[in-house]
Amino acid sequence: MSRLGRAAPAALGSLIGALLCLSLLAHALVGAGAPASGRLPLLLLGAAALAWFAQPRPRWPLAAIVPVGPLLDFGFLPAGREVYATEVVLLAAAAWWLARRALAPRPWARPAPAILLWLAFAAVGLIALALGPGGGPASATWVRGVRLLVLAGVVPLLLLDDRCDGATRFAPPVWWAAATLGAVALLAAGGVAEFLLTIVGRSDEEPGSFYRGSVGLAVHLASFAPLGLALWLGDSGRRWRLAGALAWLAAAACLPLTASRGAMGSLAATSTLLVAATALAGDRRRLRAPLIALAALGVVAVALLLKPELAGGSFAYKLRASLAGDYFSTRLPAWRESFVAIAAHPLAGEGPEAFAPSIPLELARRLGLPAALLALSALLAAAVAAGRAARRPADVDGVHGAGLSRSSLALGVAVGMVGLLLVGLAETGLGNRTTPLFAATLAIAAGLGAGERDRAA
């Protein structure tokens, strides 16, 4: 078959995808039921994003935009929670990118296994929404679920296709790492500031920082703080190690305030894993500063054991319950209900409004068991790919005069995805604000696992 013949189906698929992204963008901006005045900031953002991406620009800056998405969204939340600012930017970018691929047909490059599994999850999830009892296109929540799955599939392709079209080398990992560390530090600092300024003395509140919800904040910190510790313990340049230390310490200080036992347990497990890996590697000099920090955190932990109210009433209540052996009483009824619901709708789920305090259960309850298994398999495959990349010889890439160790970056990505799977056992978190974050991380893990050489543009 000729090259044109192979590219024709790809061109048709790209055109359909571009029209779908434009339709979802239009619905998000003007069809979600919010007052026009409240939508004005998002309309302006959408127009600016369409104008920006109308030019054939490299898409690697999206690797920096996606990790700071929760901060970007925060300024637009008063306009309505039906759509988030990051969704608007990504839909605009995807629409123009797919349109250009339709006008200049070429075959798709074969993605890494983790990305293939993730794309299968998005496709099976869309089929489940179409066939399941989710309300259909007349429901704004149903359309929002479609947006989530479309972005889940498009975000990795947006990032990875740059290395195939000759426009740039595969630059995203460096920018993704910098943006991720900055977002972790700012989210954690915002949570601590919110607690000190507005919550101290109240017994039933937890800081939500830029997420405006403690669950989203806790899942984010537990998933991406390991990257900071991996860079702190690794052989990157001094600026990267300092940035990693600040991000991890800020997350460790903020997580008790969220009172999320799953997130605190996840961070403890991933931190222990990273410290043990560094010790086994034989470079114990790099353990000195982190061990001092861990000792200081141990002192703080003892203080919280003696006077748990220092971290808020919610933390004190959950700590006392845990010490009494009660870990799951607040989760068991919801888990039992979820198992019953999944058994009743195993293939297509109940639709995007279903809830379960667990990422695997919520995916299965919303989109059915096939979609949930594909999503979890993709996350595991990405962690394995990044873990393999971490075992390769050190390869330091330069950006703005500071070297980023690819092996440390890969280790942080791998352990961070393990952290997501751990915290996801007891918390929810794959919504419209967080799905692009983890989709981009899959792309980073796939790129590192493929052994691509990443350089800043």
C-alpha positions in Angstrom: 0.0 0.0 0.0 1.3 3.5 -0.9 2.2 6.0 1.8 -0.8 8.2 0.8 -3.1 5.1 1.0 -1.8 4.4 4.5 -2.2 8.0 5.6 -5.8 8.5 4.3 -7.5 6.7 7.2 -5.3 8.7 9.6 -6.4 11.9 7.9 -10.1 11.0 8.2 -9.6 10.1 11.9 -7.7 13.3 12.5 -10.5 15.3 10.9 -13.2 13.6 13.0 -11.1 14.2 16.1 -10.7 17.9 15.3 -14.4 18.4 14.8 -15.1 16.5 18.1 -12.6 18.7 20.0 -14.1 21.9 18.6 -17.7 20.7 19.4 -16.7 19.9 23.0 -14.9 23.2 23.3 -18.0 25.1 22.1 -20.3 23.1 24.4 -18.0 23.8 27.3 -17.9 27.5 26.7 -21.5 28.3 25.8 -23.6 25.2 26.4 -23.0 24.2 30.0 -25.8 26.4 31.4 -23.8 29.0 33.3 -24.6 32.7 32.9 -22.9 34.4 29.9 -21.3 37.0 32.2 -19.7 34.2 34.3 -18.4 32.6 31.2 -16.6 35.7 29.8 -13.2 34.9 31.2 -13.3 31.3 29.8 -14.6 32.6 26.4 -11.6 35.0 26.3 -9.2 32.3 27.2 -10.7 30.0 24.6 -10.4 32.7 21.9 -6.8 33.3 22.9 -5.9 29.6 22.9 -7.5 29.1 19.5 -5.5 32.1 18.1 -2.3 30.9 19.6 -2.5 27.3 18.4 -3.8 28.3 15.0 -0.1 28.7 14.2 2.0 25.6 13.6 3.9 25.9 16.9 5.7 23.1 18.8 3.5 21.6 21.5 6.1 20.9 24.1 5.1 24.0 26.2 1.9 22.0 27.0 4.2 19.8 29.1 4.6 22.8 31.4 1.0 24.0 31.2 -0.6 20.7 32.2 1.2 20.2 35.5 0.3 23.7 36.6 -3.3 23.2 35.4 -4.8 23.2 39.0 -3.2 26.6 39.6 -4.4 27.9 36.2 -7.9 26.6 36.8 -8.2 28.2 40.2 -8.5 31.7 38.8 -11.4 30.7 36.6 -13.4 28.6 39.2 -15.7 31.5 40.1 -16.9 31.4 36.5 -18.4 27.9 37.0 -17.1 24.4 37.7 -18.6 22.8 34.7 -15.4 23.4 32.7 -11.8 24.2 33.7 -9.4 26.5 32.1 -6.8 23.7 31.3 -9.5 21.8 29.4 -10.2 24.9 27.3 -6.5 25.3 26.4 -6.0 21.5 25.7 -9.1 21.3 23.5 -8.0 24.3 21.5 -4.5 22.8 21.0 -5.9 19.4 20.1 -8.4 20.8 17.6 -5.8 22.7 15.6 -3.2 19.9 15.8 -5.7 17.3 14.5 -6.8 19.7 11.8 -3.3 20.1 10.5 -2.8 16.4 10.6 -5.9 16.0 8.4 -4.7 18.6 5.9 -1.2 17.0 5.7 -1.9 13.3 6.0 0.7 11.0 7.4 0.6 7.7 9.3 0.5 7.7 13.0 3.7 6.5 14.8 3.1 3.5 17.0 2.9 4.6 20.7 4.6 2.8 23.6 2.6 0.0 25.3 1.5 2.2 28.2 0.1 4.8 25.8 -1.7 2.1 23.7 -3.3 0.8 26.9 -4.3 4.3 27.9 -5.8 5.0 24.5 -7.7 1.8 24.7 -9.0 2.9 28.1 -10.2 6.2 26.5 -11.9 4.4 23.6 -13.6 1.7 25.8 -14.7 4.5 28.2 -16.3 6.4 25.4 -18.1 3.3 24.2 -19.3 2.7 27.8 -20.7 6.2 28.0 -22.5 5.7 24.7 -24.1 2.4 25.8 -24.5 2.9 29.5 -27.2 4.7 31.5 -25.3 7.9 31.8 -28.0 10.4 30.6 -26.7 10.9 27.0 -25.7 14.2 25.3 -28.6 16.1 26.9 -26.7 15.8 30.3 -24.0 18.3 30.9 -22.3 15.7 33.2 -22.3 13.1 30.4 -20.7 15.6 28.0 -18.2 16.5 30.7 -17.3 12.7 30.9 -16.8 12.7 27.2 -14.4 15.6 27.5 -12.5 13.8 30.2 -12.0 10.7 28.0 -11.2 12.7 24.8 -8.5 14.7 26.7 -7.2 11.5 28.3 -6.5 10.1 24.8 -5.3 13.3 23.2 -2.9 14.7 25.7 -0.2 11.9 25.4 -0.5 12.1 21.6 -0.1 15.9 21.7 3.2 15.6 23.5 4.6 12.5 21.8 3.8 13.5 18.2 6.4 16.4 18.5 9.2 13.9 18.2 7.7 12.4 15.0 7.0 15.5 12.9 10.5 16.9 12.8 9.5 20.3 14.4 11.5 19.7 17.6 13.3 17.1 19.5 11.4 15.4 22.4 11.7 18.3 24.9 8.7 17.8 27.3 10.4 15.9 30.2 12.6 18.8 31.3 9.8 21.3 31.2 7.3 18.8 32.8 9.7 18.2 35.7 10.2 21.9 36.4 6.5 22.6 36.2 5.6 19.6 38.3 8.0 20.6 41.1 6.7 24.1 41.1 3.1 23.1 41.2 3.7 20.7 44.1 5.5 23.4 46.1 2.8 26.0 45.4 -0.1 23.7 46.1 1.4 22.6 49.4 2.3 26.1 50.4 -1.3 27.2 49.6 -2.6 24.4 51.8 -0.4 25.3 54.7 -1.3 29.1 54.3 -5.0 28.3 54.1 -4.8 26.2 57.3 -2.9 28.8 59.3 -5.1 31.7 58.1 -8.6 30.3 58.0 -8.8 26.8 59.6 -6.9 26.8 62.8 -9.3 26.3 65.7 -12.0 24.7 63.6 -12.6 21.0 64.1 -14.1 19.9 60.8 -12.2 21.6 58.0 -9.3 20.6 55.8 -7.3 22.8 53.4 -8.0 22.4 49.7 -5.4 24.9 48.4 -5.9 25.6 44.7 -8.1 22.5 44.3 -10.6 23.8 46.8 -10.9 20.3 48.1 -8.6 18.3 50.4 -9.0 15.0 48.4 -7.7 16.5 45.2 -4.8 18.2 47.0 -3.8 15.0 48.8 -3.9 12.8 45.7 -1.8 15.4 43.8 0.8 15.7 46.5 1.1 12.0 47.1 1.5 11.3 43.3 4.0 14.0 42.4 6.0 14.6 45.6 8.1 11.5 45.1 9.6 13.2 42.0 11.0 15.8 44.3 12.7 13.3 46.7 14.1 11.3 43.7 15.8 14.4 42.3 17.0 15.5 45.8 18.6 12.1 46.3 19.9 11.8 42.7 22.8 13.2 40.7 21.1 16.2 39.0 22.5 19.7 39.2 22.3 21.7 42.4 19.3 23.7 41.4 17.3 20.6 40.6 18.2 18.9 43.9 17.2 22.1 45.8 13.9 22.4 43.9 13.2 18.7 44.6 13.9 19.1 48.3 11.6 22.1 48.6 8.8 20.4 46.8 9.0 17.2 48.8 9.4 19.0 52.2 6.4 21.2 51.4 4.3 18.2 50.5 5.3 16.4 53.7 4.4 19.4 55.7 1.0 19.8 54.1 -0.3 16.3 53.8 -1.1 15.9 57.6 -3.3 18.9 57.3 -5.4 17.2 54.6 -6.0 14.3 57.1 -5.8 11.9 54.2 -4.4 8.7 55.7 -4.1 7.1 52.2 -2.0 10.0 51.0 0.2 10.1 54.1 0.7 6.3 53.9 1.5 6.6 50.2 4.1 9.3 50.7 5.7 7.3 53.6 5.9 4.2 51.4 7.3 5.9 48.4 9.8 7.9 50.5 11.0 4.7 52.2 11.4 3.1 48.8 13.4 5.9 47.4 15.7 6.2 50.4 16.3 2.4 50.3 17.0 2.5 46.6 19.6 5.2 47.2 21.2 3.3 50.1 21.4 0.1 48.0 23.0 2.0 45.2 25.9 2.8 47.5 26.0 6.6 47.3 25.3 7.2 50.9 26.6 10.8 50.8 23.4 11.9 49.1 21.4 10.5 52.0 22.9 12.9 54.6 20.6 15.9 54.1 17.4 13.9 53.4 18.0 11.8 56.6 18.4 15.0 58.6 15.1 16.2 57.1 13.4 12.9 57.9 14.7 13.1 61.5 13.2 16.6 61.8 9.9 15.3 60.4 10.1 12.5 62.9 10.2 15.0 65.7 7.2 16.7 64.1 5.4 13.4 63.9 6.0 12.7 67.6 4.6 16.1 68.4 1.5 15.4 66.4 1.1 12.0 68.2 1.2 13.8 71.5 -1.0 16.7 70.4 -2.7 15.9 67.2 -5.0 19.0 67.3 -2.0 20.9 66.0 -2.8 19.5 62.6 -6.5 20.2 62.9 -9.5 18.4 64.4 -10.0 16.1 61.4 -6.4 14.8 61.6 -6.8 14.3 65.4 -10.0 12.3 64.9 -8.6 10.1 62.2 -5.3 9.6 64.1 -7.1 8.4 67.2 -9.3 6.1 65.1 -6.2 4.7 63.5 -4.5 4.1 66.8 -7.6 2.3 67.9 -7.4 0.0 64.9 -10.1 1.6 62.9 -8.8 2.3 59.4 -11.7 1.6 57.0 -14.9 2.3 58.9 -15.5 5.5 56.8 -14.9 3.6 53.6 -16.4 0.1 54.0 -20.0 1.0 53.4 -19.2 3.0 50.3 -16.9 0.1 49.0 -19.7 -2.4 49.6 -22.1 -0.3 47.7 -19.7 0.1 44.9 -19.1 -3.6 44.6 -22.9 -4.2 44.3 -23.2 -1.4 41.7 -20.3 -2.8 39.7 -21.8 -6.3 39.8 -25.0 -4.8 38.4 -23.3 -2.9 35.6 -20.0 -4.7 35.0 -19.4 -3.7 31.3 -20.6 -0.1 30.8 -20.9 1.1 34.4 -23.4 3.5 35.8 -22.2 6.7 34.1 -20.0 9.7 35.0 -22.0 10.7 38.1 -21.2 7.5 40.0 -18.9 7.9 43.0 -16.6 5.6 45.0 -13.8 6.5 47.5 -11.2 4.6 45.4 -9.9 5.2 42.0 -10.2 1.6 40.7 -13.7 1.2 42.1 -14.8 4.6 40.8 -13.5 3.9 37.3 -15.3 0.5 37.3 -18.5 2.0 38.6 -18.5 4.9 36.1 -17.2 3.2 33.0 -17.3 -0.6 33.7 -14.6 -3.2 34.5 -13.0 -3.3 31.0 -12.2 0.5 31.1 -11.0 0.3 34.7 -8.6 -2.6 34.0 -7.2 -0.9 30.9 -6.6 2.3 32.9 -4.8 0.6 35.8 -2.8 -1.6 33.3 -1.7 1.6 31.6 -0.5 3.2 34.8 1.4 0.0 35.8 3.0 -0.3 32.4 4.1 3.4 32.6 5.6 2.8 36.0 7.5 -0.3 34.7 8.7 1.6 31.6 10.0 4.5 33.7 11.5 2.1 36.2 13.5 0.4 33.5 14.8 3.8 32.3 15.9 4.6 35.8 18.3 1.6 35.7 20.2 2.9 32.7 23.5 4.8 33.0 23.2 8.4 34.2 22.4 10.8 31.3 22.3 14.5 32.3 20.5 16.9 30.1 21.1 20.7 30.4 18.4 23.4 30.8 19.2 26.9 31.7 22.6 25.9 33.0 21.4 23.2 35.4 21.6 19.5 34.6 18.6 17.2 35.0 19.5 13.5 35.5 17.3 11.3 33.3 17.7 8.3 35.6 16.6 10.3 38.7 13.7 11.8 36.7 12.7 8.3 35.5 12.9 6.9 39.1 10.7 9.8 40.4 8.1 9.2 37.7 8.0 5.5 38.3 7.7 5.8 42.1 5.2 8.7 41.7 2.9 6.4 39.7 3.2 3.8 42.4 2.2 6.5 44.8 -0.8 7.3 42.7 -1.9 3.6 42.7 -1.4 3.5 46.5 -3.3 6.6 47.4 -6.0 5.6 44.8 -6.9 2.6 46.9 -8.6 4.8 49.4 -9.2 8.1 47.6 -10.8 9.2 44.4 -9.0 11.5 42.0 -9.3 10.8 38.2 -11.5 13.8 37.3 -11.4 16.5 34.7 -8.7 18.4 36.6 -6.4 15.5 37.3 -6.8 13.2 34.3 -4.7 15.4 32.0 -2.0 15.4 34.7 -1.7 11.6 34.7 -2.1 11.4 30.9 0.9 13.7 30.5 2.8 11.7 33.0 2.2 8.6 30.9 3.6 10.4 28.0 6.7 11.3 30.0 7.2 7.8 31.2 6.7 6.4 27.7 9.3 8.8 26.3 11.8 8.0 29.0 11.2 4.3 28.6 11.8 4.5 24.9 15.2 5.9 25.6 14.6 9.2 23.8 17.2 11.9 24.4 15.4 14.9 25.8 16.8 18.4 25.4 15.4 21.8 26.1 14.5 23.8 23.0 
